[in-house]
Amino acid sequence: LFGRNLYLSAIIDLYNVEIISYKVSEDPVLKQVKYMVKKAVTHIGKTDGLILYSDQRWLYRQKAYRNI
């Protein structure tokens, strides 16, 4: 996509550097992040004891993101 930015939102397992889920979009929107997190939860299954760290951009501080 020449001349346009792409935004990558990814969840990586820091134990084995496995990419758990990701989503690429042309705009940094909450929909992109919510999709990525829901896909990760489906992939992992059990979420008890997991820690999700982010770079604290505005998308990751939204109530809808935290509720997921």
C-alpha positions as CSV (number, residue, x, y, z in Angstrom):
1,L,0.0,0.0,0.0
2,F,2.3,2.7,-1.3
3,G,2.1,6.0,0.4
4,R,-0.2,4.9,3.2
5,N,0.4,3.9,6.8
6,L,-0.6,0.5,8.1
7,Y,-1.1,-0.1,11.8
8,L,-0.2,-3.5,13.4
9,S,-1.8,-4.5,16.7
10,A,-0.3,-7.8,18.0
11,I,-0.2,-10.0,21.0
12,I,3.1,-12.0,21.5
13,D,3.8,-14.7,24.0
14,L,7.0,-13.5,25.6
15,Y,7.8,-17.0,26.9
16,N,8.3,-18.5,23.4
17,V,7.9,-15.4,21.2
18,E,4.9,-16.9,19.5
19,I,2.4,-14.5,17.8
20,I,-0.9,-15.3,19.5
21,S,-3.0,-12.9,17.4
22,Y,-2.7,-9.8,15.3
23,K,-4.7,-7.3,13.2
24,V,-3.5,-4.9,10.6
25,S,-5.6,-1.9,9.6
26,E,-5.2,1.4,7.7
27,D,-6.3,3.4,10.8
28,P,-5.6,3.0,14.5
29,V,-9.1,2.3,15.6
30,L,-10.6,0.5,18.7
31,K,-12.3,-2.1,16.4
32,Q,-8.8,-3.3,15.4
33,V,-7.6,-3.7,19.0
34,K,-10.9,-5.4,20.2
35,Y,-10.7,-7.9,17.3
36,M,-7.1,-8.7,18.1
37,V,-7.8,-9.3,21.8
38,K,-10.9,-11.4,21.2
39,K,-9.0,-13.5,18.7
40,A,-6.2,-14.1,21.3
41,V,-8.7,-15.1,24.0
42,T,-10.2,-17.6,21.6
43,H,-6.8,-19.0,20.7
44,I,-5.6,-19.2,24.3
45,G,-8.8,-20.4,25.9
46,K,-8.0,-20.1,29.6
47,T,-7.1,-16.5,30.6
48,D,-6.7,-16.9,34.4
49,G,-3.3,-15.5,35.4
50,L,-2.4,-14.0,32.1
51,I,-0.9,-10.5,31.9
52,L,-1.5,-8.3,28.9
53,Y,1.0,-5.5,28.6
54,S,0.5,-2.6,26.1
55,D,2.3,0.5,25.1
56,Q,-0.5,2.5,26.6
57,R,-1.7,4.3,23.5
58,W,-5.1,5.7,23.7
59,L,-6.7,2.6,22.2
60,Y,-5.5,0.5,25.0
61,R,-7.0,2.8,27.7
62,Q,-10.5,2.6,26.4
63,K,-13.2,1.0,28.7
64,A,-14.3,-1.3,25.9
65,Y,-10.8,-2.7,25.6
66,R,-10.4,-3.2,29.3
67,N,-13.7,-5.0,29.6
68,I,-12.6,-7.6,27.1
